[in-house]
Amino acid sequence: RVYRLDRMAKRPEHLAPPEIFYNADEARKYTANSRMIQIQSDLTQRCLELLCLPEDETCFILDVGCGSGLSGEELTESGHMWIGMDISKDMIDVAVEREVEGDLLVADMGAGVPFKPGTFDGVISVSALQWLCNADRGDHNPRKRLLTFFTSLYGTMVQGGKAVFQFYPENPDQMQLVTTQAMKAGFSGGLVIDYPNSAKAKKIYLVLFAGIVGHMPSGRTGEPGEESHSGAAFTKARRHRGSKGERVGLKSRDWIQAKKDRRRRQQGEDTVRPDSKYTGRKRKNFLH
């Protein structure tokens, strides 16, 4: 089959299967786009907030549809270990080049999650689940592929584990299909919708519990940026840990040095200011 990648179309999943749409060129463009980097960062932080992991633990997280590792970097900065799976080999290749800290796997989530039972403390997914609602081949049945995915995912999670999927359903029928198949697989949970009355800021999350009936979090309301969430503060507090899980002070010299070293590996030496004796030095506050 020949796919015409018409960039004017609004939904990528209507253009081609993900492994074709996210080819080498698209993977690099996506990863270098500052707007996409910020969106991925914000959505991943919100997924972590909804995941509500224990504050004093380094957890093992599965990132479904990890792409080039932008969401995985947020998991690393939050002090977690992670594995990312994505169907696009070109996206995974970019993640390898960027030397992200998680392990990576090229895999089709619709064919099942290939990990041992009880492996993951939590699961996140950013902007990927809607791809399973489309039949890219004659032998693809979205209903069956979603059930296969959720059933296999359930088995890989610890008892009481939680999964959060940010996704872009095309219509209410897709929202119902995804939720129904997740419940059939044994999960409890449901949808959390942020800013439901905003056409631009509205975001939809599927929050799932494995083996328990958990407390459903509330969606954000009002205007973006107005709300103050304890979960958001909790997420930021988790972000600054060393490689062994110990806390690293916000904006401390070690924290800044680690971030600069990671940026050098990922984007090149010229993108980071040279180190000096002033790196991480506290400045006097001249404001009263």
Rosetta blueprint (number, residue, H / E / L):
1 R L
2 V L
3 Y L
4 R L
5 L L
6 D L
7 R L
8 M L
9 A L
10 K L
11 R L
12 P H
13 E H
14 H H
15 L L
16 A L
17 P L
18 P H
19 E H
20 I H
21 F H
22 Y L
23 N L
24 A H
25 D H
26 E H
27 A H
28 R H
29 K H
30 Y H
31 T H
32 A H
33 N L
34 S H
35 R H
36 M H
37 I H
38 Q H
39 I H
40 Q H
41 S H
42 D H
43 L H
44 T H
45 Q H
46 R H
47 C H
48 L H
49 E H
50 L H
51 L H
52 C L
53 L L
54 P L
55 E L
56 D L
57 E L
58 T L
59 C L
60 F E
61 I E
62 L E
63 D E
64 V E
65 G L
66 C L
67 G L
68 S L
69 G L
70 L H
71 S H
72 G H
73 E H
74 E H
75 L H
76 T H
77 E H
78 S L
79 G L
80 H L
81 M E
82 W E
83 I E
84 G E
85 M E
86 D E
87 I L
88 S L
89 K H
90 D H
91 M H
92 I H
93 D H
94 V H
95 A H
96 V H
97 E H
98 R L
99 E L
100 V L
101 E L
102 G L
103 D E
104 L E
105 L E
106 V E
107 A L
108 D L
109 M H
110 G H
111 A H
112 G L
113 V L
114 P L
115 F L
116 K L
117 P L
118 G L
119 T L
120 F E
121 D E
122 G E
123 V E
124 I E
125 S E
126 V E
127 S L
128 A L
129 L H
130 Q H
131 W H
132 L H
133 C H
134 N L
135 A L
136 D L
137 R L
138 G L
139 D L
140 H L
141 N L
142 P H
143 R H
144 K H
145 R H
146 L H
147 L H
148 T H
149 F H
150 F H
151 T H
152 S H
153 L H
154 Y H
155 G H
156 T H
157 M E
158 V E
159 Q E
160 G E
161 G E
162 K E
163 A E
164 V E
165 F E
166 Q E
167 F E
168 Y L
169 P L
170 E L
171 N L
172 P H
173 D H
174 Q H
175 M H
176 Q H
177 L H
178 V H
179 T H
180 T H
181 Q H
182 A H
183 M H
184 K H
185 A L
186 G L
187 F L
188 S E
189 G E
190 G E
191 L E
192 V E
193 I E
194 D E
195 Y L
196 P L
197 N L
198 S L
199 A L
200 K L
201 A L
202 K L
203 K E
204 I E
205 Y E
206 L E
207 V E
208 L E
209 F E
210 A L
211 G L
212 I L
213 V L
214 G L
215 H L
216 M L
217 P L
218 S L
219 G L
220 R L
221 T L
222 G L
223 E L
224 P L
225 G L
226 E L
227 E L
228 S L
229 H L
230 S H
231 G H
232 A H
233 A H
234 F H
235 T H
236 K H
237 A H
238 R H
239 R L
240 H L
241 R E
242 G L
243 S L
244 K L
245 G L
246 E L
247 R E
248 V L
249 G L
250 L L
251 K L
252 S L
253 R H
254 D H
255 W H
256 I H
257 Q H
258 A H
259 K H
260 K H
261 D H
262 R H
263 R H
264 R H
265 R H
266 Q H
267 Q H
268 G L
269 E H
270 D H
271 T H
272 V L
273 R L
274 P L
275 D L
276 S L
277 K L
278 Y L
279 T L
280 G L
281 R L
282 K L
283 R L
284 K L
285 N L
286 F L
287 L L
288 H L
